[in-house]
Amino acid sequence: MYATTETLATTPAAQGGRSRWLALYVLCAGMLMIVLDVTVVNVALPAIQDDLGFTSSSLAWVVNAYLIAFGGLLLLAGRLGDLVGRRTIFVSGLTVFTVASVWCGLAGSQEMLVAARFVQGVGGALTSAVILGMIVTLFPEPREQAKAIGVYAFVASAGGSIGLLAGGVLTQAINWHWIFFVNLPIGLVTGLLAVKLIEKDKGLGMGRGTDVPGAVLITAALMVGVFTIVKPGAELGWTAPRTIALGLLTLTLLACFIVREATAANPLVPLRIFKSRNLTGANLIQALSASGMFGIFFLGSLYLQRVLGYDALEIGLAFLPTTVLMGLLSVRYSEKLVMRFGARRPLIAGLALIVVGLALFTQAPVGGNYFVHVLPVLVLLGLGGGICFPALMGLSMADVKPEDAGLASGLVGTTAEVGAALGLAVLATLSATRTETLAAAGKPALEALTSGFHLSFAVAAVIVATAVVIACTVMRPAPETSASAVEKSGDELTLDAA
């Protein structure tokens, strides 16, 4: 069901039980810092705009500069973890991210902040790309691995809601600079604990996979692709000549990368990794579910702000039920569900709950009531996410060899990042277009705005429903490793002995 690894004395899997769990918490602290940064910055954007004089269009680069570096480097960073050692890449990424955060906090001009955000994205990619690969190495036993992945999935999926609260508090209580300065003590402590608690692993060596042309091609393709999504695609439309030209360039670079990997003696990304139906299907589902969920959290926040009149802190509090439910299910129950039913059935059930929640959100009216029209949606999203995301994380690392764990981990992050960026751009564009059309036809402003949100919620439901279809048709049931299977084998031994 989950990736199995060799027990090597020089790898983190050789660590003792208690120290392994402490190492997991350190890895999750690093992931939480990366996840929090995205939503914390979004909350502070109005204050940053007022202070540094950004225009509405130039303000987008505070987010886009980070996304381009982060999304473009995830796959390369994951493979570098396999080659030079995952702990080395993790600690290096933390260092770059922390230093860049201080640079962001000290920024006194637009150019300085955008440059610092790009470097911060580099650090974020290095840090997060190898975490899942380190977890499956630390926890090779299926039951422990399911529980550890549940903790990771909670941090990765629910951390954004915590960021809404943290961003609102820091921005309102002090100023926007502190949303970046707060990363300094967290980064320092996490880095020191990582060096102490996580044993240094020996990578394959740069001779095993030093594919410079492949690295250049895939990094360029991902950066151009993310740029196309967040800039011309979102602002000019998907049929604009510039969008089409950059889209074709992205596809050309990807095609050249595939040809290179198929013919290189030591490819950066061995194409054999995609032979696993579960791994390939899990990454497709990851991209689709991220498209729907990330876009809805963003547009749902806008609904609460622009239609219901919530401020930043109230929005963060409104999303807390989703965070709490994700945390409860991911940490306490996901391992039991996976061990009892396998990963495929919880994945399908969780995705189905998300689809129902998104469809229900299309009924939220202009004068909506939080407890009637919003809370049930957030409960369904929390239940669905808490059930399906840990199972999805495990399946995305299924059948992965130890030497490819970093690559697979980076692939998971890449599909999620590109899916989220694409989903947000498409859903936001559809919502804005419908709102503008209805407003031009004479609809009241709030009704037009709400109708635009309804369209994006409906499309998001269709996107996640597509992920359900893939889960049902592409994903294969994993071999039995559940508690019931263990009991069954024990019964058979008892009968044999009798």
C-alpha positions in Angstrom: 0.0 0.0 0.0 2.7 2.4 1.0 6.3 2.8 -0.1 8.6 0.4 1.6 12.2 1.2 2.2 15.4 -0.7 3.0 16.6 -0.3 6.6 20.0 1.2 6.2 22.1 2.2 9.2 22.9 5.5 7.5 19.3 6.5 6.9 16.7 8.1 9.1 14.7 4.8 9.1 17.4 3.5 11.5 16.5 6.0 14.2 14.8 5.0 17.4 11.0 5.1 17.8 10.7 8.3 19.9 13.3 10.3 18.0 11.5 9.4 14.7 8.3 11.0 15.9 10.2 14.0 17.1 11.8 14.2 13.7 8.4 14.0 12.1 7.2 17.0 14.2 10.3 19.0 13.0 9.5 18.2 9.4 5.9 19.2 9.9 7.1 22.5 11.5 9.1 23.3 8.4 6.1 22.4 6.2 3.7 24.5 8.4 6.0 27.5 8.0 5.9 27.2 4.2 2.1 26.7 4.1 1.4 29.5 6.6 3.4 32.0 4.5 1.0 31.8 1.5 -2.2 32.7 3.4 -0.5 35.1 5.8 0.8 37.1 2.9 -2.6 37.1 1.2 -4.2 38.6 4.3 -1.5 41.4 4.5 -1.7 42.4 0.9 -3.8 45.5 1.4 -1.5 46.8 4.1 1.6 46.1 1.9 -0.1 47.9 -1.0 -0.8 51.0 1.1 2.7 51.1 2.6 4.9 50.5 -0.5 2.6 52.1 -3.1 1.8 49.0 -5.3 -0.8 49.3 -8.0 -3.5 46.7 -8.1 -1.7 44.9 -11.0 1.8 45.2 -9.6 0.7 43.9 -6.2 0.0 40.5 -7.7 3.8 40.1 -8.1 4.2 39.8 -4.3 2.4 36.5 -4.7 3.4 35.6 -8.2 7.2 35.9 -7.7 7.0 33.3 -4.9 4.7 31.0 -6.8 6.9 31.0 -9.9 10.1 30.1 -8.0 8.3 27.6 -5.7 6.3 25.8 -8.4 9.2 25.8 -10.9 11.8 24.3 -8.5 9.8 21.6 -6.6 10.5 18.7 -9.0 14.2 19.6 -9.3 14.5 20.1 -5.5 13.0 16.7 -4.8 15.5 14.9 -7.1 18.4 16.9 -5.6 17.3 15.4 -2.3 17.8 11.9 -3.7 21.2 12.8 -5.1 22.9 14.9 -2.3 20.8 13.9 0.7 17.3 14.9 1.8 18.3 16.4 5.1 20.9 18.5 3.4 18.3 19.9 1.0 15.7 20.4 3.8 18.1 22.4 6.0 19.4 24.4 3.1 15.9 25.3 2.1 15.0 26.3 5.6 18.1 28.6 5.7 17.3 30.2 2.4 13.6 30.6 3.4 14.4 32.2 6.8 17.0 34.6 5.4 14.7 35.6 2.6 11.9 36.1 5.1 14.0 38.6 7.0 14.8 40.3 3.7 11.1 40.5 3.0 10.4 42.1 6.4 13.1 44.7 5.9 11.9 45.5 2.3 11.4 49.3 1.9 10.6 49.2 -1.9 8.5 47.2 -4.3 11.5 45.8 -6.1 13.2 44.7 -2.9 10.1 42.9 -1.7 9.4 41.1 -5.0 13.0 40.0 -5.3 13.0 38.7 -1.7 9.7 36.8 -2.4 11.3 35.0 -5.3 14.2 33.9 -3.2 11.8 32.9 -0.5 10.0 30.7 -3.1 13.4 29.0 -3.8 13.8 28.2 -0.1 10.2 27.0 0.2 10.7 24.6 -2.8 13.9 23.1 -1.3 12.3 22.7 2.1 8.9 21.2 1.2 10.0 19.0 -1.8 11.8 16.4 0.3 9.5 16.2 3.3 7.2 13.4 2.2 10.1 11.4 1.0 11.8 11.7 4.4 8.6 10.6 6.1 8.3 7.4 4.2 11.9 6.7 4.9 11.5 7.4 8.6 8.4 5.2 8.8 8.7 2.1 6.6 6.1 0.1 8.6 2.6 0.5 7.0 0.6 1.4 10.2 3.1 3.9 11.5 3.5 5.4 8.0 -0.2 5.9 7.7 -0.3 7.7 11.0 2.7 9.9 10.1 1.3 10.8 6.7 -2.0 11.7 8.5 -0.1 14.2 10.6 1.7 15.6 7.5 -1.5 15.8 5.5 -3.2 17.8 8.3 -0.4 20.3 8.4 -0.2 20.6 4.6 -3.9 21.0 4.0 -5.2 22.8 7.1 -2.2 25.1 7.8 -3.7 27.7 5.4 -6.7 28.3 7.7 -4.3 28.9 10.6 -2.5 31.4 8.4 -5.6 33.4 7.9 -5.8 33.9 11.7 -2.1 34.6 12.1 -2.0 37.1 9.3 -5.0 39.0 10.6 -3.6 39.1 14.1 -0.1 40.2 13.2 -1.2 42.7 10.5 -3.8 44.4 12.7 -1.9 44.2 16.1 1.6 45.2 14.8 2.2 45.7 11.0 2.8 43.6 7.9 6.6 43.4 8.3 6.0 41.0 11.2 4.3 38.3 9.1 7.9 37.8 7.7 9.9 38.5 10.8 8.1 35.8 12.7 9.7 33.2 10.5 13.2 34.0 11.9 12.8 32.3 15.3 10.7 29.5 13.8 13.2 28.8 11.1 16.2 28.9 13.4 14.7 26.5 15.9 13.4 24.1 13.2 16.8 24.1 11.5 18.7 23.4 14.7 16.3 20.6 15.7 16.5 19.1 12.2 20.3 18.8 12.4 20.0 17.3 15.9 17.1 14.9 15.4 17.3 13.8 11.8 20.3 11.6 10.8 22.2 12.7 7.8 21.4 10.5 4.8 23.8 9.7 2.0 22.4 10.5 -1.4 23.0 8.6 -4.6 25.7 11.1 -5.6 25.6 13.7 -8.4 27.0 11.1 -10.7 23.7 9.2 -10.5 21.4 11.6 -12.2 23.4 14.7 -13.0 21.2 15.7 -15.9 21.8 19.4 -16.4 19.8 19.7 -19.7 16.9 17.9 -18.1 17.0 20.1 -15.0 17.1 23.3 -17.1 14.2 22.1 -19.3 11.8 21.0 -16.5 12.6 24.1 -14.4 12.0 26.4 -17.3 8.8 24.6 -18.3 7.3 24.8 -14.8 8.3 28.4 -14.3 6.9 29.5 -17.7 3.8 27.4 -17.1 3.1 28.9 -13.6 3.8 32.4 -15.0 1.4 31.8 -17.8 -1.3 30.7 -15.4 -0.9 33.5 -12.8 -0.2 36.4 -15.2 -1.5 36.5 -18.8 -3.9 33.6 -18.3 -5.6 35.2 -15.3 -5.4 38.8 -16.5 -5.7 38.7 -20.3 -7.7 35.5 -20.7 -7.0 32.0 -22.0 -7.5 32.9 -25.6 -5.2 35.9 -25.6 -2.3 35.6 -28.1 0.3 36.0 -25.3 -1.3 33.3 -23.2 -1.5 30.9 -26.1 2.1 31.6 -27.1 3.5 31.0 -23.6 1.3 27.9 -23.3 2.8 26.5 -26.5 6.3 27.3 -25.2 5.5 25.4 -22.0 4.3 22.4 -23.9 7.3 22.5 -26.1 9.7 22.6 -23.2 7.8 19.7 -21.5 8.0 17.7 -24.8 11.8 18.3 -25.0 12.2 17.3 -21.4 10.4 14.0 -21.9 12.5 13.3 -25.0 15.6 14.1 -23.0 14.6 11.9 -20.0 13.8 9.0 -22.4 17.3 9.1 -23.9 19.6 10.3 -21.1 21.9 7.8 -19.5 21.3 9.2 -16.0 18.0 11.1 -16.3 16.9 13.6 -13.7 13.4 12.1 -13.7 13.5 8.4 -14.6 10.3 7.9 -16.6 9.9 4.4 -15.1 8.4 6.1 -12.0 5.2 6.7 -14.0 4.6 3.0 -14.7 2.8 2.7 -11.4 -1.0 3.3 -12.0 -1.5 4.2 -8.4 1.3 6.8 -8.3 0.3 8.4 -11.7 -3.4 8.3 -10.7 -2.7 9.8 -7.3 -0.9 12.7 -8.8 -3.7 13.4 -11.3 -6.1 13.4 -8.4 -3.8 15.6 -6.4 -3.8 18.2 -9.2 -7.6 18.1 -9.6 -8.4 18.2 -5.9 -5.9 21.1 -5.4 -7.5 23.0 -8.2 -11.0 22.7 -6.6 -10.0 23.1 -3.0 -7.5 26.0 -3.2 -9.7 28.0 -5.5 -12.7 27.6 -3.2 -10.8 28.6 -0.1 -9.7 31.8 -1.9 -13.1 32.6 -3.4 -15.0 31.5 -0.3 -12.9 34.0 1.6 -14.0 36.7 -0.9 -17.6 35.7 -0.5 -17.3 36.1 3.3 -15.5 39.4 2.9 -17.4 41.1 0.0 -20.9 39.6 0.4 -21.2 39.0 4.2 -18.8 41.8 5.3 -16.3 39.7 7.3 -12.9 41.1 8.2 -9.6 39.2 8.0 -9.8 37.8 11.6 -13.5 36.8 11.2 -12.6 35.0 8.0 -9.9 33.0 9.8 -12.3 32.1 12.6 -15.0 31.1 10.1 -12.7 28.5 8.5 -11.6 27.0 11.8 -14.2 24.2 11.7 -12.5 22.9 8.5 -9.1 23.0 10.2 -10.3 21.3 13.4 -12.1 18.5 11.5 -9.1 17.9 9.2 -6.8 17.8 12.1 -9.0 15.4 14.1 -9.5 13.0 11.2 -6.0 13.2 9.8 -4.2 12.7 13.1 -6.6 10.5 15.1 -8.6 8.4 12.5 -6.9 8.4 9.1 -4.5 5.7 10.0 -7.3 3.5 11.3 -9.4 4.0 8.2 -6.5 3.3 5.9 -5.5 0.2 7.8 -9.1 -1.1 7.9 -10.3 -0.3 4.4 -7.1 0.4 2.4 -6.3 3.8 0.9 -8.6 3.7 -2.1 -12.0 3.6 -0.4 -11.3 6.5 2.1 -9.9 8.5 -0.9 -13.1 8.0 -2.9 -15.4 8.7 0.1 -13.5 11.9 1.1 -13.5 13.3 -2.4 -17.2 12.6 -2.6 -17.9 14.6 0.6 -15.9 17.5 -0.9 -18.0 17.4 -4.1 -21.2 17.6 -2.0 -19.8 20.5 0.0 -18.8 22.4 -3.1 -22.2 21.8 -4.7 -23.9 23.0 -1.5 -21.9 26.2 -1.6 -23.7 27.2 -4.8 -26.8 27.8 -2.7 -25.3 30.5 -0.5 -27.3 33.6 -1.0 -26.6 37.3 -0.9 -27.9 37.7 2.7 -26.5 34.3 3.7 -26.3 33.1 7.3 -23.0 31.6 8.4 -24.5 28.7 10.4 -27.0 27.8 7.7 -25.2 28.5 4.4 -21.4 28.4 5.2 -20.8 26.1 8.2 -22.3 23.0 6.6 -20.1 23.5 3.6 -16.9 23.9 5.7 -17.9 20.8 7.8 -18.2 18.7 4.6 -14.9 20.1 3.3 -13.2 19.3 6.6 -14.5 15.8 6.8 -13.7 15.1 3.2 -10.2 16.5 3.3 -9.4 14.8 6.6 -10.5 11.4 5.2 -9.0 11.6 1.6 -5.8 13.6 1.8 -3.8 11.3 4.1 -4.9 8.3 1.9 -3.9 10.3 -1.2 -0.5 11.2 0.2 0.2 7.5 0.9 -0.9 6.4 -2.6 1.2 9.1 -4.2 4.3 7.4 -2.6 3.1 3.9 -3.4 5.5 1.5 -5.1 8.3 4.2 -4.9 11.8 2.8 -4.5 13.9 4.3 -1.7 16.3 6.0 -4.2 13.3 7.8 -5.9 11.5 8.9 -2.7 12.7 12.5 -3.0 11.6 12.7 -6.7 8.2 11.3 -5.9 7.8 13.8 -3.0 8.7 16.7 -5.2 6.3 15.4 -7.9 3.4 15.4 -5.3 4.2 19.0 -4.4 4.5 20.0 -8.1 1.1 18.6 -9.1 -0.5 20.2 -6.1 1.1 23.6 -6.7 0.4 23.7 -10.5 -3.1 22.4 -9.9 -3.8 25.0 -7.3 -2.4 27.8 -9.4 -4.4 26.6 -12.5 -7.6 26.1 -10.5 -7.4 29.5 -8.8 -6.8 31.3 -12.2 -9.6 29.4 -14.0 -12.2 29.7 -11.2 -11.4 33.4 -10.5 -11.6 34.2 -14.2 -14.9 32.5 -14.6 -16.3 34.1 -11.5 -15.1 37.6 -12.5 -16.4 37.2 -16.1 -19.9 36.1 -14.9 -20.1 38.9 -12.4 -19.1 41.5 -15.1 -21.7 40.1 -17.5 -24.5 40.2 -15.0 -23.6 43.6 -13.7 -23.5 45.0 -17.3 -27.0 43.5 -17.8 -28.3 45.5 -14.8 -28.1 43.0 -12.0 -27.5 44.5 -8.5 -23.8 44.4 -7.6 -24.0 41.9 -4.7 -26.3 39.6 -6.7 -23.9 39.6 -9.7 -20.9 39.0 -7.4 -22.6 36.1 -5.6 -23.7 34.6 -8.9 -20.1 34.7 -10.1 -19.0 32.8 -6.9 -21.8 30.3 -7.5 -20.4 29.5 -11.0 -16.9 29.0 -9.6 -18.2 26.7 -6.8 -20.1 24.6 -9.4 -17.1 24.3 -11.7 -14.9 23.3 -8.7 -17.4 20.6 -7.8 -17.1 19.2 -11.3 -13.3 19.3 -11.2 -13.3 17.3 -7.9 -16.0 14.9 -9.3 -13.5 14.2 -12.1 -11.0 13.2 -9.4 -13.6 10.8 -8.0 -13.9 9.2 -11.4 -10.2 8.7 -11.7 -10.0 7.3 -8.2 -12.7 4.7 -9.1 -11.3 3.7 -12.5 -7.5 4.2 -12.4 -6.5 3.5 -8.8 -6.1 -0.1 -7.9 -6.9 -1.6 -4.5 -3.6 -1.9 -2.6 -2.4 -5.2 -1.2 -3.9 -6.1 2.2 -1.9 -4.6 5.0 -4.8 -3.8 7.4 -5.3 -5.0 10.9 -7.9 -7.5 9.6 -5.3 -9.0 7.2 -3.0 -9.5 10.1 -5.7 -11.1 12.1 -6.6 -13.3 9.1 -3.0 -14.5 8.8 -2.9 -15.2 12.5 -6.1 -17.3 12.2 -4.6 -19.3 9.3 -1.5 -20.0 11.4 -3.6 -21.2 14.3 -5.5 -23.6 12.0 -2.3 -24.9 10.5 -0.9 -25.6 13.9 -4.1 -27.4 14.9 
